[in-house]
């Protein structure tokens, strides 16, 4: 697999983290427990993050040992295979403690190595570069 493909998967991870963080901003643990939609969205985001790690080349993973690749894959496996026994406290703790760091690391890696990928919006479209560009102006 090429480095560029690996970085696209890192961008997928970053975008999923960003969405999870946005969807839980200002949410308390108690509110999270009481909101099944938020639980599903967060769990799905973490599944995507973990799945993206399974697509990375071994060389890329070895070259970036500072990322918690094994932990992200393991969390995905628990959520997918043990879906009936998901511990929402562990999920919430991952959102609060682990995901912000993963987002920072992924963003820094993308900006350092391939800024054009770093600038892509979560939808896969290139992020606007200035105030004049927007949804209708950058087509």
C-alpha positions as CSV (number, residue, x, y, z in Angstrom):
1,X,0.0,0.0,0.0
2,X,1.2,3.5,-0.7
3,X,1.9,6.1,1.9
4,X,-0.8,8.3,0.3
5,X,-3.4,5.5,0.8
6,X,-2.3,5.1,4.5
7,X,-2.7,8.9,5.0
8,X,-6.2,8.8,3.5
9,X,-7.1,6.2,6.2
10,X,-5.5,8.5,8.8
11,X,-7.7,11.3,7.4
12,X,-10.8,9.0,7.8
13,X,-9.8,8.4,11.4
14,X,-9.3,12.1,12.0
15,X,-12.7,13.0,10.5
16,X,-14.5,10.3,12.5
17,X,-12.9,11.6,15.7
18,X,-13.8,15.1,14.8
19,X,-17.4,14.1,14.3
20,X,-17.6,12.2,17.6
21,X,-16.1,15.2,19.4
22,X,-18.6,17.6,17.7
23,X,-21.6,15.4,18.5
24,X,-20.6,15.1,22.2
25,X,-19.5,18.7,22.8
26,X,-21.1,19.9,26.0
27,X,-22.7,16.5,26.7
28,X,-22.4,15.1,30.2
29,X,-21.9,11.4,30.9
30,X,-25.4,11.2,32.4
31,X,-26.9,12.8,29.2
32,X,-24.9,10.4,27.1
33,X,-26.3,7.5,29.1
34,X,-29.8,8.8,28.5
35,X,-29.5,9.4,24.8
36,X,-29.5,6.3,22.7
37,X,-28.9,8.2,19.4
38,X,-25.7,9.8,20.8
39,X,-24.5,6.3,22.0
40,X,-25.1,4.9,18.5
41,X,-23.3,7.8,16.8
42,X,-20.3,7.6,19.1
43,X,-20.0,3.9,18.8
44,X,-20.2,4.0,15.1
45,X,-17.5,6.7,15.0
46,X,-15.2,4.6,17.1
47,X,-15.9,1.6,14.9
48,X,-14.9,3.6,11.8
49,X,-11.7,4.8,13.6
50,X,-10.8,1.2,14.5
51,X,-11.7,-0.1,11.0
52,X,-9.4,2.5,9.4
53,X,-6.5,1.2,11.5
54,X,-7.0,-2.2,10.0
55,X,-6.5,-0.8,6.5
56,X,-3.0,0.7,7.3
57,X,0.1,-1.0,6.0
58,X,2.3,-2.7,8.5
59,X,5.2,-0.4,7.4
60,X,3.1,2.7,8.2
61,X,2.0,1.4,11.6
62,X,5.6,0.5,12.5
63,X,6.8,3.9,11.4
64,X,4.3,5.6,13.7
65,X,4.5,3.8,17.0
66,X,3.3,6.8,19.0
67,X,-0.3,6.1,17.8
68,X,-2.4,3.7,19.9
69,X,-3.1,1.5,16.8
70,X,-3.6,-1.7,18.8
71,X,-5.9,0.0,21.3
72,X,-8.0,1.5,18.5
73,X,-8.3,-1.9,16.7
74,X,-9.2,-3.6,19.9
75,X,-11.9,-1.1,20.8
76,X,-13.4,-1.6,17.3
77,X,-13.3,-5.4,17.8
78,X,-15.1,-5.2,21.1
79,X,-17.8,-2.8,19.7
80,X,-18.4,-5.0,16.7
81,X,-18.2,-8.5,18.2
82,X,-19.4,-7.9,21.7
83,X,-22.1,-5.4,20.8
84,X,-24.5,-6.7,23.4
85,X,-22.0,-6.1,26.3
86,X,-20.6,-2.7,25.4
87,X,-19.6,-0.8,28.6
88,X,-20.7,2.8,27.9
89,X,-18.4,4.1,30.6
90,X,-15.4,2.8,28.7
91,X,-16.8,4.3,25.5
92,X,-17.3,7.7,27.2
93,X,-13.8,7.6,28.7
94,X,-12.4,7.0,25.3
95,X,-14.3,10.0,23.9
96,X,-13.1,12.2,26.8
97,X,-9.5,11.0,27.2
98,X,-8.3,9.2,24.1
99,X,-10.0,10.7,21.1
100,X,-8.8,14.3,21.5
101,X,-5.2,13.1,21.5
102,X,-5.7,10.9,18.5
103,X,-7.3,13.8,16.6
104,X,-4.2,16.0,17.4
105,X,-1.8,13.4,16.4
106,X,-3.6,12.5,13.2
107,X,-3.9,16.2,12.2
108,X,-0.3,16.9,12.9
109,X,0.9,13.9,10.9
110,X,-1.3,14.9,8.0
111,X,-0.2,18.6,8.1
112,X,3.4,17.5,8.3
113,X,3.4,15.0,5.5
114,X,0.5,15.8,3.1
115,X,-1.1,19.2,3.7
116,X,-3.5,18.7,0.8
117,X,-5.0,15.7,2.6
118,X,-5.1,17.5,5.9
119,X,-7.2,20.3,4.2
120,X,-9.8,17.9,2.9
121,X,-13.2,18.4,4.6
122,X,-14.7,15.3,6.3
123,X,-17.0,14.8,3.4
124,X,-13.9,14.1,1.2
125,X,-14.1,17.5,-0.5
126,X,-11.2,19.9,-0.3
127,X,-11.7,22.3,2.6
128,X,-12.2,26.0,1.5
129,X,-8.9,27.9,1.5
130,X,-10.2,31.4,2.0
131,X,-13.4,33.3,2.9
132,X,-14.5,33.6,-0.8
133,X,-14.6,29.9,-1.2
134,X,-17.6,28.0,0.1
135,X,-20.0,25.2,-0.8
136,X,-21.0,26.9,-4.1
137,X,-17.8,28.7,-5.0
138,X,-15.2,26.0,-5.1
139,X,-16.8,23.6,-7.5
